[in-house]
Amino acid sequence: MSRITNLFSIPGYRVLVACMLLIGTGFSVTSPYLPLYCTESLGMTAAAFGLFMAVTRISGVVANSLIAKRSDRGLNRKGLIVAAAFSSALGFASYLAFRQYGALLVTVSILNGFGAAVIPQMYAYTHEAIQASNTEDRTFAMSALRSLFSLGFMLGPLAGTLVLGLAGYPGLFLSTSFMYVLVALSVLLFLPNPNQVSRRTQAPQHRGAAPSIRSWHILWPVIACTLLFTVNFVNAINTPLLIVHVLHGTHTDVGLVVSVCAGLEIPFMLWLGALGRKVSNHVFIMASGLLAMMYFAVLAIATRPWEVLVAQLLQAAFVAMLMGNGISYFTGLLPESPGVATSLYSNSSTIGGLLGNLGGGILGQMMGFRHANWVCFAVALVAFAILWRCQPGKSQEDSGARNAGGVSPLARPGR
């Protein structure tokens, strides 16, 4: 308990915790009902909605990429968070203001595209604040913060159901907008000035040139994590259909499986984050690939819904490592460029989501819901092999001489 209490000595951590919970809740208030609103109220076809979501997500990747380096070169990170949160608030309100497809697509792509920077910039600010506090619980602090987003995702759909029943879709989108406004105001009024944090972090910066994101020591882990995010999103589409259509389960079985996995993710994130003092985050990310392989192998041979339910222990641990320890892993790869690091993490998740949503439907239709899991197993195997190949010891042997001081950037895998 004292370790949790000590986290609040990190500059601005209380504000960041509250804001992350608000963002997770606000986003998930609307997201389950967005397909229904767009297809039923705005008259989009399923294909048009799919294109709409793809374009808006890609705009977020582009915006993150453009903002990341600039945020590490002197742009006020606190100001970026405030602007991005306000932009997201306007983006969700735009669903009520525009009913024409083209106008809504352009408006949401711009506003929510820029707004997508709010989470990676909050993680980057947290990384700098953790360095300023000199805490040894760096991974634990990042994982605990990420767990608040997951908690918000558990609370949001329930709140969304209540709001939808009371105020309809206008209440739904305005509620999400209001939460983002609260985030912007909380950061503006209560988060410490980033200049105060950066002054305290200048002394312990690593010597030598920072590794380039074009280096394969960075690109390989990004590719591997993108593959793992992809199979996770395929699982979200494929597993409910597997339970109902192949294992002859019920919708109650589906709900139980989803709830158990979501409920286990948060304690796993906290526990695994607490182990960050003793275990390298690279090891955790490799382990997530191994767990993913085991999980999809179980799904591929399962004959009863309860077997899928038990397998959620594997899935929850896999997700907790990838999403909780993953943030610290990326900031460890680029310790001097937290904005770039957290944007790479966010973009790998977004691109993985796009590939997974597209691939999940195609695989299920072409191969069947059971055999699609063997493809996911193979993808997870590739990700594991990549991570094994670029693990710290091997990276240091193969290319240490080419890095400043002869030390590979992977020699410090996000501890």
N, C-alpha and C positions, 0 to 999 in steps of 0.2 A: 504493500500500500504506500510505503514511503517513496518508492520509485515513481509512482504515479503522481504523488504530491510534488516531488522534486521537478517534474516536468513544467510546472507552472512558474518556475523560476526563469524559464526561457522567455526572453522579451516578447511580449505580445501573444504568448501562447493561449491565454484565456480567450482573447478575441478571435484567434484563428480557430480554436475549437468550436466556439459558438457559430462562427461563419460557415465552417465546413458542415456542421449539422444542418444549418439553414439551407445551404446549397443542395445537399443530398435530399432533404425533405422537399424543397421547392421543385427541384427537377422531377422527382418521382411522383409528385402530386399530379403532374400533367402527363408524363410520358406514357402511362398505360392507356390513356384515353385519347392520345393524339391521333392514332390511326382511325379511331371511330369518328372523331370530330372532322378530320379531313375528308374522309370518304362519305360520311352521312350528311354532315352539315354543309361542307364546301363542294361536295359532288365529285371529288377526285376518284379516279379509278385506282385499283391496287397498284398498277404499274406506274401511274403518275405519282402516287404517294411514295413509292419506292425510289423513283428518280428524285423527288423532292428531298427525301431524307439523305440520299447519297450526296447531292449537291451541297446541302447545308453542312454536312459533316466534313466534306472535302474543304469547304471554305474555312472551317475551323482549323484544319491541318495547315492550310496555307497561312492563315493569320498567325497561328502559333509559331510557325517557322520564321515568319518575317519579324515577329516581335522578340523572339527568344534572344538572339545575339544582341539586339539593341538594348534589351533589358539588362544584360550583363555588362554593357559598355557605358552605363551612366544614366539611362532613363530611370526616372523615379518609379521604383517597383510598387510602392504604395499607391501612387497615382494611377498606375496601370491597372491595379486590382479594382480601384474605385470606378475607373472608366469602363472596364470590362463588365463589372457587375451592373452598372447602370445600362450598358448596352444590352445585356441579357434581359433586363427588366423590360426594356423597350421591345426587344425581339419577341418575347412571349405575349406582350400586349398587342403586337402587330397581327396576331392571329384573329383578333377581334376587329381590327381596323381595316384589314384588307381581305376581300373575299375572291378577288380575281387571281387566278393561279400564278400568272407571270409576276404580278406586283408583289404577291406574298412571297414567292420564291426569291426574288431579288432582295426584298427588305429583310427577310429572316436570314438569308445567307450572309448579308453584310453585318447585321446587328448581332446575331447569335454566333457568326463566325468570329468576330472580334471578341465577343463575350466568352468564347471558349478558352480564352487566355486566363480567365480568372483563377481556375484551379491550378494549372501549372505555375502561375506566378505566386500563388499562395504557398505552394510547396517550395518554390525557390526562396521566398522570403523566410519561410520556416527553416530552411537549410542554413541560411545566413544567420538567423537568430540563434539556432542551435550552436553554431560555431562561436557566436559571441558569448554564449553562456558557459562554454567549456564543459558542457555535460558529457559524460561517457555514454549516456543512453540515447545516442543519436538515432539508431534504427528504431528503438522503442518509441521515441517521440514521433517519428514519421509514421510508423505503423499505427500508433494510437490515433493520430490525426486522421489517417485514412479510414480507420474503423468508424469514426464519427460520420463520415460520408455514407458508409454501409448502413449504419444505424438509421440515418435519415432516409435511406432507400427502403428500409423496412417500415418506417412510420408513414412515409409519403402516400403510398397507395391507399392506406386506410383513411388518412385525412382527405385524400382526393375523392373517395367514395362519399364521404359525408358532405363535402363541399358541393359535389356534383348534384347530390340529392336536394340540397338547400338552395343553391344559386345557379345551377346549370353550368354550361361551358364558360359563360362570362366570369362567374365566380372562380372557376378553376384556373383560368389563365391569369386573372387579376391576382389571385392568391400567390401564384408563382412569381409574378412580377413584384409583388409586395415583399416577398422574402428576399429577392435579389436587391431591392432598394434598401432593406434592412442591412444586408451585407455591406453594401456600398457605404451607408452612413456609419455603421459600426467601425469599418476600417478607417474611414475619413476622420472620425472623431476620437477613436480610442487606440488605434494601432500606432506604436512608436514610429517616429520618423526613421526611414531606412538609413539615412546618413549616420544616425547614432549607432545603428547596428554595424554598418560597413566599417566605421572607424575602428570598432572593437575587433573586427575580423581581419583587418589588414595584416597584422603581425604574424599570425600563424599560417598564412597562405603558403602553399607548396612552391618550392623553388623550381625554376625551369619553365619551359614553354608548355602550355596546356595542350593535350592531344587534340588533333583535328577530328571533327566529326566525320571527315572523309576517310579517316584511318579505319582499316578493317578491324582493329581492336575495338572500335566503337560500333561499326556497322554490323559485325557478326552478332553481337548480343542484341542489337536492335532487331535484326531479322529474326533471331530465335524467339525473342519475346513477342514479336508480332505474330509468329506462327502459333505460339501458345495462346495468345489472346484470340486468334482465329478459331481454334478448336473449342475454346470456352464458349464463344458465341454460337458455334455450330451446335454445341450441347444444349444451349438454351432453346433452340428450335427443334432439334431432333428428339431429345429425350422425352418430352411430353407425348409426342406422336408415337414413339416406341412403346411407351407404357400403355397407351390406349389401344393402338392398332395392332401391335405385335404381341404384347404380353397380356392383352385383354384386361387391363386394369381400368379403374374408374377415374373420373375427374377429381375425385377426392384423393386418390392415390397421387395424382399429379401435384395437387396442392400441398400434400404432405411432404413430398420429395423436395419441392421448391422451398417450403418453409424450413425444413430441417437443415438444408444446405445453408440458407441465409442465416439461420440462427447460430450455426456452428462457425461461420466465417469470422464473426467479430471476436469471440474468445480465442480462436486460432491466431488471428492477426496480432492480438495483444501478447499472447504467449510466445509466438515466433519472433515478434519484435523485441521482446524481453531477452531472447536468446542471442540478440545481435551482438552483445558484448563478447560472446564466446565463439560464435559460428560466423564465418564469412557469408555475406549476402550472395556471393557467387554460388556458394554451395547450396544455399536455399533455392536459388533460381534453377540450378541443375536438378535439385530434388523435386521442384514443381513439375519439371518435364517428366521425370520418372513416375511421379504420382499420376500425372495425366495419362501416361501409357497404361498403368495398372487400372485406372478408372475405366478407360475406354475398352480395355480387354474384358473387364467384368461386364460392361454393358453389352458387348458383342456376344457373350455366351449366356447372358441372364435368361431365365425362363419364368421368373415370377416377379411381380412388382416389388416385393419386399427385398429382393436382392439389389434392386436399384436403390432402394431406400438406404440400405446398409452401406452401399458404395458412396453415399454422400459424404461419409467420413473422408474418403480419398479426395472427392471433388472439393470439399470445403477447405482441406489443407492445401490443395493445389492452388485454389483461388487466393487463399490468404497469403501464400508465399509470393505469388505472382503480383498481386495488387498491393500487398502491405510492404513486403521486403523489396519489391521491385523499385519503388521510389528511391529508397536509399541506395540500391544497387546502381541506378543510373547516376545519381549525384556523386557516388563514389568513383564512377568512371570519368566524370568531368567535374572534379571538386571545385575548380575555379570558375566554372560556368554553370551555376545552378539553374539559370533561366533556360539555357539550351538543354541541359540534362532533363529537367522536368518536362520540357516540351517534347523531347524525344520519347519519353515515357508516355505522355498523353497521346502523341501522334501514333505510336505503335498500338495503343489501345483502340484508337479510332479506326485506323486502317484495318486492324484485326477484326473489329466489329463489322466493317463494310464487307470484308472478304468472308467472314463467318456467316453473316446474314444471307449473302448471295450463295455461298457454297452449301450452306445447310439445306436450303430448299432443293438445290440441284442434286446433291448427293442422295437425299431422301427419295427423290423422284426416280433417279436413275438406278440406284443400287439397293434401295430399300432401307428402312430405318435401322435395321440391325447391322447390315454390312457397312453402312456409313461410318460406324464406330471403328471399323478396321482402318479406314482411311484416316480418321482422326488419330488413331494409334500410330500410324506411319508418320503423320505430320509431327506428332509429339516426339517421336523417335528422332526425326531429323533435327528438331529443335534441341533435344538433349545432346545429340552428337556435336552440333555446333558449339554448344556451351562447354562440352567436355574438351573440344579442340582448343577453345580460347580461354580455358581456365588459367588462373594466375601463374602457376608454375610453368606451364607450357608457353604462355605468352612471354614470360620473362626470359625463357631460354631462347625462344625464336627471334625476339626482336628487342630485347632489352638494350642492346647497344645503340639502337636507333632512337631511343627516347632520352630526354634530358636526364643526365646523371646516371644513365644506364638502367633506369628502373621503368618497367612497363607500367602504363596507366592501369592495367588490370591487376597489378600487384597489390592494389588497395581496393578490393572489390566492394566498395560501399559499406565498409564497417562503420 
